[in-house]
Amino acid sequence: MDVQAWTLTIVVSTFLLYIGIAVWSRAGSTKEFYVAGGGVHPLANGLATAADWMSAASFLGMAGLISVNGYDGSVYLMGWTGGYVLLALLLAPYLRKFGKFTVPDFIGDRYYSNIARTVAVFCALLVSFTYVAGQMRGVGLVFSRFLEVPINTGVVIGMVIVLFYAVLGGMKGITYTQVAQYCVLIFAFMVPAIFISIQMTGNPIPQLGMGSMVLGEEISLLDKLDGLSRDLGFHVYTEGSKPMIDVFFITAALMVGTAGLPHVIVRFFTVPKVRDARKSAGYALLFIAILYTTAPAVAVFARTNLIETVSNQPYEDMPDWFSKWETTGLIRFEDKNKDGRLQYVADPEINELTVDPDITVLANPEIANLPNWVVALVAAGGLAAALSTAAGLLLVISTSISHDLIKKQFRPNISDKGELIVARLSAVVAVCIAGYFGINPPDFVAATVALAFGLAAASFFPAIILGIFYKKMNREGAIAGMLVGIVIMSFYMLKFKFDLFGGGSQEDWWFGISPEGFGTVAMLLNFAVSIVVSRFTPDPPLSVQDIVDHIRIPSDAGDAQKH
């Protein structure tokens, strides 16, 4: 069978599996819709958390950015890995012990204020919509190439699929769907990586293969890639070119932004006990590490294969994969010197080839001439990664509206059935908005997602940390801090990513910090404003301070009582 036939077979099979699971585990109550009834096994929750965490940004975007940027792209690897450790060790158990469905619910109750809750809902929606834009773009990319439809059509197809199982199943359906999606995506990521590692170095372990000697040559693969990059005028692959301050701030923003991501935090409410939250965090870290330690190797394989395949080669001799990716617009050739050969160099005046980083993982098996079923498997894995995270994000959006706005503020007497209807309607609207952002994304998949991490760092992280570890933190400080953080981050992002407010070039970045790293600055401002304001305003009620003391005490760690 050809690639398209294999793709249709594998993708349709996996989609039927996801939909079947959603129907089998459909939610019948708000507790099942929001937190899967609170009865998920830690191992299953670890698998689901890993799938939720490893979005299109991890599966498609991260290896692509590392491939294009080399050492500079490693900030995404360090930030996202370190961020999950921070979340699992520092926040998850305490939030689980507090016992609330959502981050806005925690903030609203901890800071005894509906204003704080509303600000948190706004921040959750902003973070989630920015994040989901990257996922929907990833879905569009996969469908565009392998079903040979326009990217916009691919986004619409993805919207319909994710809407079905997210709206029907809620968190219960999403959880068990994500278990299946993790198995699909990790198999799809590892199989081609192992194939190519053997093909290029003879080593079946990709993590070791990228540093091994190239078969038939007296040079290591990394040294070879450094030489190829240098010859074409690109910066040396294993050396950084970003200012160290920007590397530090991007890594920090990704780490603390992780700890404020509402769709990941809510996963720790789906297990029966606090100790189960700790166990599922450990399982998830193990499952995440499999992909994250392999991504740099995939990036090296892909970059080396791409350069050797296209650089200074006649255009008429390009293989089939090249022309098929050309039809998507994600690879573009412009014959500037009219010699019929591809000049792929760093100098923009001479360079004739434009390659979108997001196709790195998807195109890699084709460039390496792997079997068609492997190429199709990667397509299914990319869809699993994008759709699993998109579903989790859409659930955050719908619960923020139905639970934190409608139930907690406007209609406290709404019935369980009525709240479930509002949640599902909210998910429908959210899917439509997410689809729009998927069709009109602000940047590449991983870069778009990085902005969501910056927004989460700027808004949620200080409020959550101070809410857990500083019992004198009050509502005035939390509200002021969140508003300052989200406003300054949004302004910086709109100015330097969307060219609003007069726009600005890289030379105009404040302190030399990119929009992806500015979330760290906004977070520090949030901390400062929160603490200063809280010092000059009344202490929180003693009942709230008692709650803070309770959630930090490890005794009773086995029960799941709500306070």
VEXTORMI-550451 format. One record per atom (N, C-alpha, C): residue in one letter; x, y, z. Coordinates in steps of 0.02 Angstrom, whole numbers, plus 50000, padded with zeros to 5 digits. Example, Ala and Ser with C-alpha at 12.3 -4.5 7.8 and 13.67 -1.06 7.14 Angstrom:
REM VEXTORMI-550451
A506604971650390 A506154977550390 A506604983550390 S506424988850354 S506844994750357 S506455000250394 
This chain:
REM VEXTORMI-550451
M500424994050000 M500005000050000 M500445006350000 D500175011649971 D500555017949971 D500455021450038 V500805027150046 V500795030750110 V500085032950128 Q499715035450078 Q499055038050094 Q498585032450117 A498625026750084 A498205021050104 A498375018650175 W499025018150189 W499235016250256 W499005021350308 T499075027850290 T498875033150336 T498125032650352 L497725031950300 L496995031450311 L496835025350355 T497165019850341 T497035013750380 T497205014650454 I497815017050467 I498035017650536 I497665023250573 V497585029050540 V497255034750572 V496515033150587 V496165030250538 V495465028550549 V495405023350605 S495855018450607 S495835013350659 S495925016450729 T496415021050734 T496545024150800 T495965028750820 F495675032250770 F495115036650786 F494505032550810 L494385026950778 L493825022650800 L493955020150871 L494585018650886 L494755016550954 L494605022151003 Y494815028350987 Y494705033951033 Y493955035151043 I493575034950989 I492855036250994 I492515030651032 G492725024451020 G492435018751057 G492555019451132 I493165021551151 I493315022551222 I492895028151251 A492795033651212 A492395039251235 A491675037151248 V491405032951203 V490715030551212 V490675026051273 W491155021551280 W491165016851336 W491225020451403 S491615025951406 S491745029251470 S491415036151474 R490865037051438 R490545043751437 R490335045851507 A490375052351519 A490235055251584 A489485055751596 G489265053751656 G488555054251673 G488425059251728 S488955062351755 S488875067351808 S489415072651800 T489335078251836 T489845083551832 T490505081051860 K490485076851913 K491115074451941 K491495070051890 E491125065951853 E491445061951801 E491685066351744 F491305071551729 F491495076051673 F492115080151692 Y492155082351755 Y492705086751775 Y493335082851795 V493255077651838 V493835074051864 V493775066451859 A493405064051810 A493335056851797 A493085052951857 G492695056351900 G492435053051959 G492945052152015 G493565054352004 G494075053852056 G494315046852069 G494215042152023 G494385035152036 G494865032051987 V495275036051954 V495745033451904 V496365030451938 H496585024651915 H497175021351943 H497795025651928 P498275026051975 P498875030251964 P499255028551899 L499305022051880 L499655020251819 L499285023051758 A498625022151757 A498235024851701 A498275032451700 N498265035551759 N498305042851761 N498995045151739 G499515041251755 G500185043051732 G500235042851656 L499935037751625 L499925037351552 L499535043151522 A498955044551552 A498525050051527 A498875056751535 T499205057751592 T499565064051604 T500125064951553 A500485059451539 A501025059851490 A500745061751421 A500175058851402 A499875060651338 A499635067751338 D499335069951394 D499105076851401 D499685081651396 W500245079751426 W500835084051429 W501195084251362 M501255078451329 M501635078151266 M501175079951208 S501115086251197 S500675088951146 S501005088751078 A500685092051030 A500995092850964 A501655096550970 A501715100751021 A502345104451032 A502915099651049 S502765094551089 S503275089651107 S503405084751049 F502865082251020 F502935077050968 F503205079950903 L502925085550881 L503115088450817 L503605094350824 G503435098950869 G503785105350871 G504465105250903 M504545101550959 M505165101950996 M505755099250955 A505675093350926 A506215090550885 A506355095150825 G505815098250798 G505905102850742 G506325108850761 L506185111850819 L506565117650841 L507285115850858 I507385110050890 I508065107850904 I508435106550839 S508085103550790 S508395102050726 S508635108350691 V508225113550691 V508395119750657 V508885123950697 N508785124250763 N509185128750805 N509765125350841 G509795118750838 G510345115250871 G510335116350946 Y510915118150973 Y510985119051045 Y510475123951073 D510325129251035 D509845134251059 D509155131251070 G508975126251031 G508315123151039 G508255118951101 S508815117551134 S508795113351194 S508455116751253 V508335123351248 V507995126751303 V507295123851312 Y506975121751258 Y506305118851263 Y506335112151298 L506845108251283 L506925101751315 L507045102551390 M507495107151408 M507655108251479 M507065111151517 G506745116151486 G506195119551520 G505605115051533 W505405111351482 W504805107151490 W504935101051535 T505535098251532 T505695092651576 T505735094951648 G506125100251660 G506185102851728 G505525105351755 G505105108051711 G504455110551733 G504005105151759 Y504025099451726 Y503595093951750 Y503825091451818 V504485091051828 V504745089051893 V504525094051947 L504565100451931 L504345105651978 L503615104751996 L503205103551945 L502485102751957 L502345096552000 A502675091051983 A502535084752018 A502745084952091 L503315088152105 L503585088052173 L503315093752216 L503225099652186 L503095105652225 L502355107352232 L501965105652181 L501275108052180 L500735102652182 A500815097452141 A500265092752131 A499985089752196 P500395087252242 P500105084252302 P499705089152345 Y499955095352349 Y499615100352390 Y498945102452359 L498955103352293 L498335105252260 L497825099552265 R498065093352260 R497605087652266 R497305087352336 K497705088952386 K497445088752454 K496935094352466 F497035099952433 F496545105452438 F495865103252411 G495885099052358 G495275095552336 G494805099452292 K495065103952249 K494625107652204 K494705105152132 F494175106052092 F494185103552023 F494675107351978 T494725113951986 T495075118051938 T495545122951974 V496005125851936 V496455130951964 V496055137151985 P495595139751944 P495185145451967 P494795143752031 D494585137452038 D494225135452098 D494685135852159 F495305133552152 F495795134052205 F495915141352223 I496035145552172 I496185152552185 I495585156152216 G494985154652191 G494385157852218 G494275156252291 D494375149852311 D494265147852380 D494855149852425 R495465148852400 R496055150552440 R496075158052455 Y495875162052406 Y495895169252416 Y495205172252430 Y494735167752449 Y494065169752475 Y493775175652436 S493785175052369 S493575180752328 S493345178452259 N492745180552240 N492505179152173 N492865183452121 I493125189152141 I493525193252095 I494165189452077 A494495186552127 A495095182452114 A494915176552069 R494335173452081 R494125167852040 R494025170051967 T493705175851958 T493575178351890 T494225179951853 V494695183151888 V495345184551858 V495685178051837 A495635173051881 A495945166551866 A495615163151806 V494945163851801 V494595161051743 V494835164351679 F494895171051680 F495145174651621 F495845172251602 C496285171551652 C496965169151638 C496965162051610 A496535157651639 A496495150751615 A496265150451543 L495785154651525 L495535154751456 L496075157251409 L496435162551429 L496955165351386 L497515160251375 V497735157051429 V498265151951424 V498035146151380 S497435143751393 S497185137751358 S497085139051284 F496805144851266 F496695146251195 F497355147251158 T497855150251192 T498515151051160 T498825144151149 Y498765139851200 Y499055133151196 Y498715128951143 V498045129251141 V497665124951096 V497775126951023 A497965133351011 A498105135450942 A498675131250912 G499185129850953 G499735125650929 G499525118550914 Q499065115950955 Q498835109050944 Q498435108550879 M497985113250868 M497575112950808 M497995113950745 R498525118150750 R498975118750693 R499325112150679 G499515108650733 G499835102150724 G499375097250690 V498735097150708 V498235092850675 V498185094550601 G498145101050587 G498095103350517 G498695101250476 L499305101550506 L499915099550470 L499885092150450 V499685087950497 V499675080750482 V499165079150428 F498565081650435 F498045080350384 F498235083250317 S498555089150318 S498735092550256 S499185088150213 R499685085150245 R500155081150206 R499895074250190 F499625070750239 F499495063650230 F498795062050203 L498325066650211 L497675065750179 L497625070250117 E498165074150106 E498215078550048 E497615083150042 V497485086550098 V496965091650100 V497295098150125 P496975103950114 P497255110250140 P497315110050216 I497785113850243 I497885113950316 I497235116050351 N496885120950324 N496265123250356 N495745117650360 T495705113550307 T495245107850308 T495455102850361 G496105101750367 G496365097150418 G496185099450488 V496215105950500 V496035108650566 V495295107250580 V494865108150530 V494145107050539 V494015099650555 I494355095050520 I494265087950533 I494465086350606 G495025089150628 G495245088150697 G494755090950747 M494455096650732 M493955099650776 M493365094950787 V493125091850733 V492545087350738 V492715081350781 I493315078450771 I493505072450809 I493575074050884 V493945079350900 V494065080850970 V493425083051004 L492985086450967 L492355088550996 L491935082551018 F491955077350977 F491545071450992 F491735068351058 Y492375066751067 Y492535063051128 Y492645067551188 A492805073951178 A492875078451235 A492185080351263 V491715081951219 V491045083951241 V490655078051269 L490725072251237 L490345066451260 L490635063651325 G491295062651326 G491595058951381 G491825063251439 G491945069851428 G492225073951481 G492895071251503 M493095072651565 M493745070351590 M493775062751593 K493225059451607 K493235052151610 K493395049251541 G493045051651489 G493185049251422 G493885051251399 I494085057451414 I494745059951393 I495295055851426 T495225054351490 T495745050651526 T495905043951493 Y495385039951480 Y495515033251452 Y495685033651378 T495445038951344 T495655039951275 T496405041651273 Q496625045751322 Q497325047851323 Q497795042051339 V497555037151376 V497965031151388 V498135027751321 A497615027051279 A497715024051213 A498155028651170 Q498045035151175 Q498425039851134 Q499165039951152 Y499325039051217 Y500025038651236 Y500355032651203 C500025026951205 C500305020851175 C500435021851100 V499965025251067 V500045026450995 V500615031250982 L500625036851019 L501115042051003 L501835039851020 I501915036151076 I502605034251093 I502865028851046 F502425024351024 F502625019250975 F502795022650909 A502395027650890 A502505031250827 A503145035350828 F503335037750887 F503945041850892 F504565037550894 M504525031850929 M505125027750941 M505305023350881 V504795020550846 V504945015850792 V505385019050738 P505195024850709 P505645027850658 P506315029950687 A506315032250751 A506955034250781 A507435028350785 I507175022550804 I507595016550808 I507825014350738 F507355014450690 F507525012750620 F508105017050595 I508025023650603 I508525028250574 I509185027850612 S509155026750677 S509775026050715 S510185020050691 I509835014550678 I510175008650651 I510435010050581 Q510035013450541 Q510215015050472 Q510835019450468 M510905024250513 M511445029150509 M512065027150548 T511965023750606 T512535022250650 T512595014950669 G512085010950655 G512095003950676 G511905002950748 N511765008250784 N511575007750855 N510815008150861 P510475003250891 P509745003250894 P509465008050947 I509895010850989 I509665015451042 I509775022651017 P509245026251000 P509335032950970 P509735037651014 Q509635037351080 Q509985041951125 Q510745040951120 L510965034851107 L511675033451098 L511885034251026 G511415032850980 G511575033250909 G511785040150887 M511485045450915 M511645052150890 M512365054150907 G512675050650955 G513375052050970 G513855046850945 S513595042050907 S514005036450883 S514335038150816 M514775033750794 M515125034650730 M514635033050673 V514675036950620 V514265035850560 V514515029450525 L514045025250504 L514235019050469 L514645020650406 G515225017350400 G515635018150341 G516045024450340 E516035028450395 E516415034650396 E516805035050462 E517355038750459 E517785039550518 E517615045950555 I516985046850571 I516765053050605 I516115051650643 S516035054950699 S515415054150737 S514865058150703 L514245056150717 L513675059450684 L513625066850703 L513735068450766 L513705075450787 L514255079650755 D514865076850750 D515405080550717 D515255081550643 K514955076550613 K514765077150542 K514245082650532 L513755082950577 L513235088050571 L513535095050584 D513985095550632 D514325101950643 D514685104250579 G515025099650546 G515375101350484 G514905103350428 L514355099650420 L513865101450369 L513575108350382 S513415109750444 S513125116250463 S513625121850449 R514245120750468 R514765125850458 R514865127250384 D514875121950344 D514985122750271 D514435126850238 L513825126550265 L513265130050235 L513155136950267 G513585138750314 G513535145350345 G513085145650405 F512775139950424 F512365139850485 F512825139650546 H512555141850604 H512965141350664 H513085134050681 V513645132750713 V513835125850729 V513285122750772 Y513065116750752 Y512475113650782 Y512535112750857 T513125110850882 T513205109350953 T513425115350994 E513425121250964 E513605127351000 E513015132250999 G512925135951053 G512365140551058 G512515147351028 S511985150751005 S512065157550978 S511625162551015 K511165160051057 K510725164551095 K511115167751153 P510935173951172 P511235176751233 P511045172451293 M511515171651339 M511385167251396 M510795169551438 I510685176151442 I510115178651481 I509455176251451 D509425176051384 D508805173751352 D508705166351362 V509245162551358 V509205155251370 V508945153951441 F509205157651489 F508995156651559 F508265158551568 F508055164151539 F507375166451550 F506865162151513 I507035159751454 I506575155151419 I506495148751458 T507065145851480 T507035139651519 T506625140451582 A506735146051617 A506355147251679 A505615148251665 A505445151851611 A504745152951594 A504395146451577 L504735142051541 L504445135551524 L504355131251587 M504835131651632 M504795127551694 M504215129851738 V504205136351755 V503685138651802 V503015139051767 G503025139951700 G502395139951663 G502065133151665 T502475127951665 T502215121051672 T501815120351736 A502085123151790 A501775122551855 A501125126451859 G500995130751811 G500375134551811 G499885132451757 L500035126951721 L499595124851667 L498975121351694 P498395124251685 P497795121451716 P497605114551691 H497745112951627 H497525106451601 H497955100751627 V498565102251649 V498995097051679 V498835096251753 I498745101851787 I498595101751859 I497965097751874 V497445098651831 V496805095351845 V496865087751843 R497385085151810 R497465077851807 R497565074851876 F497845078651922 F497995075951989 F497365075652033 F496805078152008 F496175077652045 F495785071352024 T496045067651976 T495665061951951 T495825055451987 V496305055552034 V496495049552071 V496165049552140 P496085043652171 P495715043252234 P496055046752293 K496725046352298 K497065048752359 K497655053252341 V497885056952392 V498465061352382 V499085057352363 R499185051552397 R499775047552381 R499745045052308 D499135044152282 D499065042052212 D499265047652165 A499165053852186 A499385059552146 A500145059352139 R500485057852194 R501225057352191 R501445051552146 K501105045852153 K501285040052111 K501175041452037 S500605044352021 S500465045651950 S500955050751921 A501175055551963 A501685060351940 A502335056751923 G502525051851964 G503135048051950 G503075043851888 Y502505040451879 Y502395036551818 Y502425041151756 A502095046851761 A502075051351703 A502775053751684 L503185055151734 L503865057451721 L504265052151683 L504175045851703 L504505040351668 L504275039951595 F503625040351584 F503355039751516 F503545045751473 I503575051651503 I503785057751467 I504515057251447 A504925054651493 A505645054351481 A505825050151420 I505415045151404 I505555040951346 I505575045251283 L505075049651274 L505065053851215 L505575059451219 Y505625062551278 Y506045068551284 Y506795066951277 T507005061051297 T507705059251287 T507845057151215 T507315055451178 T507395053351109 T507365059251060 A507015064551079 A506915070251034 A507565073351007 P508085074351049 P508715077051021 P509025072650967 A508955065950976 A509225061350926 A508835061850861 V508165062250866 V507755063050807 V507945069550770 A508065074850808 A508255081250778 A508915080650739 V509405077150768 V510055076250735 V509975072050672 F509605066550676 F509495062250617 F509155066250561 A508635069950580 A508245073550530 A508655079050496 R509035082750536 R509435088350508 R509965085750460 T510305080450482 T510835077550439 T510535074950374 N509995071150378 N509685068350318 N509435073850271 L509135079050300 L508865084450258 L509425087950219 I509955089750255 I510515093350222 I510825089050166 E510945082650182 E511265078250132 E510805076950073 T510145077050085 T509675075450031 T509565081249983 V509535087450010 V509315093049968 V509875097949950 S510395098449991 S510885103749980 S511255103049914 N511195108149872 N511545108549807 N511375102749761 Q510755100349766 Q510525094849723 Q510075097749668 P510055094549609 P509595096849556 P508875096349578 Y508485101349565 Y507785101349585 Y507395095649552 E507565094149489 E507205088949453 E507335081949481 D507865081349522 D508025074849552 D507745073949622 M507375078849645 M507085078349713 M506595072349717 P506615068649772 P506175062849780 P505435064949788 D504995059949788 D504275061249791 D504065065049853 W504385063549910 W504185066749972 W504245074249967 F504755076649931 F504875083749926 F504295087249890 S504095084549834 S503545087649797 S502885087349836 K502775081949874 K502155081449912 K502145086549969 W502715087750002 W502735092850053 W502705099850023 E502955100449962 E502895106949928 E502175109149919 T501735104349905 T501025106049893 T500695108749956 T500975107350015 T500695109950077 T500935117050091 G501455119250055 G501735125850068 G502235125950125 L502385120250155 L502835119950213 L503565119050192 I503675117350129 I504345117650098 I504265121850035 R504695126750027 R504645131049968 R505335131849937 F505355131049870 F505985131949832 F505905137849785 E506375142449788 E506395148249743 E507075148349709 D507085147049644 D507715146549607 D507985153549592 K508335156449640 K508555163449633 K509085164349579 N509545159449572 N510075160249523 N509935156449458 K509335153449453 K509105150149392 K509565144549368 D509885141049415 D510315135549394 D509985128649403 G509375128649429 G509015122349437 G509235118149496 R509665120749539 R509915117049596 R509695120549661 L509595116649714 L509365119449778 L509965122149817 Q509965128549829 Q510485131549871 Q510185132449941 Y510385128049987 Y510135128350056 Y510705130750100 V510715137250113 V511255140350151 V510955145350201 A511385147750247 A511155152250299 A511015159250272 D511395161550223 D511325168250196 D510645169050162 P510195173250189 P509525173950160 P509525176750089 E510055180250070 E510095182950002 E510215177449950 I510535172049972 I510705166649927 I510245160549936 N510015159449997 N509615153550013 N508995153049969 E508865147049943 E508295145949898 E507775141249928 L507905138649988 L507455133650016 L507205135950085 T506545135750094 T506235137350158 T505905131050184 V506095129050244 V505825122950275 V505485124850341 D504845123250348 D504485124450410 D504735119350462 P504975121750522 P505225117050572 P504725111750594 D504075113350587 D503565108750613 D503515102250572 I503825101950513 I503775095750474 I504345090950488 T504815092850531 T505415088850542 T505245081550559 V504835080550610 V504685073750632 V504265070050580 L503785073650549 L503345070450501 L503705068350437 A504165072650414 A504505071250351 A505115066650360 N505365066150421 N505975062350434 N505965055150408 P505425051250421 P505415044350396 P505415044050319 E505095048850287 E505085048950214 E505775050550186 I506115055450217 I506785057350194 I507265051350201 A507165047450255 A507605041650267 A507385035350230 N506865036050187 N506625030350146 N506395024450189 L506055025850244 L505785020450285 L505155017750254 P504925011750274 P504325008850245 P503715013450253 N503235012650207 N502645017050207 N502245016550272 W502225010550302 W501825009750363 W502135013750420 V502795014650420 V503125018650472 V502945025950463 V502955028250400 V502765035250385 V502055036550410 A501595031850396 A500895032650416 A500825032450492 L501235028350524 L501215027750597 L501385034450630 V501875037950602 V502075044450629 V501495049350624 A501125049050568 A500545053450560 A500025052050615 A499905045750629 A499425043950682 A499685046350750 G500335045850761 G500625048050825 G500565055550833 G500695059350779 G500625066650782 G499915068650799 L499435065250769 L498725066750783 L498555064950855 A498805059350879 A498675057350949 A498945062550998 A499555064950984 A499855069951029 A499455076451029 A499275078850970 A498915085250965 A498215084750994 L497855079350978 L497155078750999 L497095077351074 S497575073651103 S497535072151174 S497595078651215 T498065082951196 T498155089151233 T497585094051218 A497365094251155 A496815098651137 A496195096951178 A496065090451188 A495485088451227 A495535090751299 G496125089951329 G496225092151397 G496135099651405 L496385103451356 L496315110751358 L495595112851350 L495235109551305 L494535111251295 L494125109851358 L494315104551394 L493965103151456 L494095108651508 V494715111151511 V494865116651557 V494435122751540 I494385124251475 I493985129951453 I493255129151473 S492975123251459 S492265122151473 S492125122151548 T492565119051588 T492445118951660 T492555125751692 S493015129651664 S493115136451690 S492475140551683 I492135139651627 I491525143351615 I490935140451655 S490835133851651 S490245130851682 S490295130551758 H490895128651783 H490965127751855 H491165134151891 D491685137651866 D491955143351902 D491575149851890 L491245150451833 L490845156451821 L490105155251837 I489805150451801 I489085149351807 I488905146651876 K489205140951895 K489025137551957 K489235141652019 K489845144152018 K490115147352078 K489895154652086 Q489675157852031 Q489535164952037 Q488835167052014 F488625164751955 F488005167351928 F487385163251946 R487465156451946 R486885152151961 R487105146652009 P487205148352073 P487435143352121 P486955137552132 N486315138452115 N485825133152126 N485695128952063 I486115129852012 I486025126051951 I486075118551965 S485655114551932 S485665107351944 S486285104151913 D486435098151936 D487015094451909 D486935093451834 K486325091851813 K486185090751741 K486265097251702 G486015102751730 G486075109251697 G486805111351689 E487205110251741 E487905112051739 E488275107951686 L488085101551680 L488395097151630 L488235099551559 I487615101951549 I487415104551483 I487815110851466 V487885115351516 V488275121451505 V489005119751489 A489285114751524 A489975112751512 A490065110251441 R489585106251417 R489645103551349 R489545109051296 L489085113651308 L488995119251261 L489615123651259 S489915124651317 S490535128651321 S491085125351281 A491115118651283 A491625115051245 A491525115851171 V490895115951149 V490745116951078 V491005123751054 V490845129051093 V491075135751075 V491835136051076 A492135132851127 A492865132951133 A493205129551074 V492915124051049 V493195120650990 V493195125250929 C492665128950920 C492615133450863 C493145138950867 I493235141750927 I493755146950935 I494445143950926 A494555137950953 A495195134550946 A495355133250873 G494845131350835 G494935130150764 G495155136450727 Y494865142150746 Y495075148450715 Y495805149850728 F496025148950791 F496725150150807 F497185144950774 G496925138950763 G497325133950728 G497425135750655 I496935139150625 I496985141350556 I497415147650551 N497415151650603 N497805157950604 N498275158050664 P498765153550667 P499205153150726 P499715158850726 P499955160950786 P500445166350789 P501155164250770 D501305157750769 D501995155550757 D502005148050745 F502615145150743 F502685137950738 F502365134650800 V502245128150796 V501885124750849 V502215125750917 A502865123950922 A503205124350987 A503265131551011 A503385136250966 A503455143250986 A502785145951010 T502235143950977 T501575146151000 T501435143451070 V501585137151081 V501475134151146 V501905137451199 A502525139351181 A502965142751228 A502655149151254 L502285152651212 L501945158851234 L501425157251287 A501075151551280 A500585149551330 A500925148251397 F501515145251395 F501885144051457 F502075150651490 G502275155551449 G502445162151476 G501845165451510 L501255164751479 L500645167551509 L500475164051574 A500565157351576 A500425153651638 A500915155551693 A501545156351675 A502055158451724 A501895165351752 A501685169851708 A501555176751728 A500945177451772 S500465172951765 S499825173751800 S499735168951859 F499775162351846 F499585157451896 F500125155551946 F500735154851923 F501255151851966 F501335155452033 P501415162052034 P501495165352100 P500875164552145 A500275164952116 A499665164252156 A499615157352186 I499815152252149 I499785145352175 I500315144152227 I500935146052213 I501485144952260 I501365148652325 L501195155052320 L501065159052381 L500445156452417 G499965154052379 G499355151452410 G499485145252451 I499985141352431 I500145135152467 I500635136352524 F501155140452512 F501715140852559 F501735147352600 Y501285152052588 Y501305158352625 Y500595159852650 K500455158052712 K499765158552735 K499525165752745 K499985170552748 K499785177552754 K499625180852686 M499695176952634 M499525179652568 M498775180752564 N498575186752545 N497855188352545 N497585189552475 R496935190852471 R496605191452406 R496835197752369 E496945203252405 E497155209352371 E497825208452336 G498285205152370 G498945203952340 G498905199252281 A498515193852287 A498465189052232 A498145192152171 I497605195952180 I497265199052123 I497725204052089 A498045208352128 A498495213352099 A499075210052061 G499365204852091 G499925201352059 G499725198151994 M499165194451994 M498935191151932 M498795196251877 L498475201751894 L498305206851844 L498945209951815 V499415211751858 V500045214751834 V500415209751789 G500465203451811 G500825198451773 G500525197151705 I499865195951702 I499555194251638 I499535200251591 V499445206351618 V499425212251575 V500105213651544 I500635213451584 I501305215051558 I501535209751508 M501375203351522 M501555197951476 M501165198551410 S500525199951415 S500105200651355 S500345206551313 F500515212151345 F500765217951309 F501405216251271 Y501875212951306 Y502515211251275 Y502425206451216 M501985201551226 M501845196651174 M501525199951113 L501035204251125 L500695207651069 L501155212351033 K501605215651069 K502065220451038 K502585217050995 F502895211651022 F503455208750986 F503285202450945 K502695199550956 K502485193850914 K501975195750862 F501555200650878 F501005202450833 F501085209450805 D501645212750822 D501805219450796 D501265224650812 L500945223950869 L500475229050892 L500845234150936 F500505239550952 F500795244950993 F501435247650963 G501455248050897 G502045250650864 G502555245350845 G502405238950864 G502855233550844 G503535234150876 G504005230450851 G504685230550878 G505085224750851 S505725225850840 S506165220550814 S506535217350872 Q506935212350855 Q507315208750906 Q507795213450943 E508045218450907 E508495223250939 E508155227350993 D507485227750990 D507115231751039 D506885227751100 W507015221151102 W506805217151159 W507075220151224 W506655220351275 W506865222951340 W507375218251372 F507945220951390 F508495217151422 F508735211451377 G508575211551312 G508775206251267 G508395199751276 I507795200151307 I507395194151322 I506835193351270 S506775187451241 S506275186051190 S505585185551220 P505045186051179 P504365185151205 P504275178451240 E504605173151214 E504545166551245 E504835166351316 G505325170751330 G505645170851396 G505385176251442 F504965180751415 F504765186451456 F504275184551511 G503985178651506 G503545176251559 G503905176151627 T504565174851627 T504945174851689 T504955181751720 V505065186951679 V505065193851704 V504375195551733 A503845193851695 A503165195351718 A503005191551782 M503265185451788 M503165181551849 M503485184951909 L504105187351900 L504455190751955 L504085197051976 L503815200651928 L503415206551944 L502785204551982 N502475199051962 N501885196451996 N502055194952069 F502605191352081 F502805189852150 F502905196252190 A503265201052161 A503425207252197 A502795211052215 V502345211952166 V501735215652178 V501295212052229 S501235205352222 S500825201552269 S501045202352341 I501695201652353 I501955201952421 I501905209052449 V502085214052409 V502045220952433 V501335222952450 V500855221352405 V500165223152418 V499895219552480 S500075213152487 S499825209352545 S500085212152611 R500685215152610 R500965217952671 R500575224152695 F500265227652649 F499915233852666 F499155233052667 T498915226952665 T498195225552668 T498075220252721 P497435219452742 P497295214852798 P497495207652784 D497685204052837 D497845196952831 D497215193052812 P497305187252780 P496725183052765 P496405180452829 P495765178452827 P495425175752886 P495805169852916 L495725168852981 L496065163253014 L495855156552986 S495225155952964 S494995149652935 S495385147952872 V495545152952832 V495945151852771 V496665149952790 Q496945153252840 Q497625151652861 Q497665144552888 D497135142352921 D497105135452946 D497105130352888 I496745132052834 I496725127752775 I497425127052745 V497785132652742 V498465132652713 V498915128252756 D498845128852823 D499245124452867 D499085117152854 H498435115652846 H498225108752838 H498505105552774 I498475109152718 I498675105852655 I499425104752652 R499815107952696 R500535106852696 R500755101452744 I500285098952785 I500465093852835 I500385086952803 P500915082852801 P500875076352768 P500445071252804 S500305072252869 S499845067552902 S499165068052869 D498775062752870 D498145062452833 D498245062352758 A498865061052736 A498995061352664 A498605056152626 G498345051252661 G497975046052626 G497255047752612 D496975052752645 D496275054152631 D496195059652580 A495595060152554 A495465064952501 A494915069652522 Q494905071452586 Q494375075952609 Q494465082852579 K493925086252568 K493935093052542 K493865097952600 H494195103552593 H494155108652644 H494005115252609 
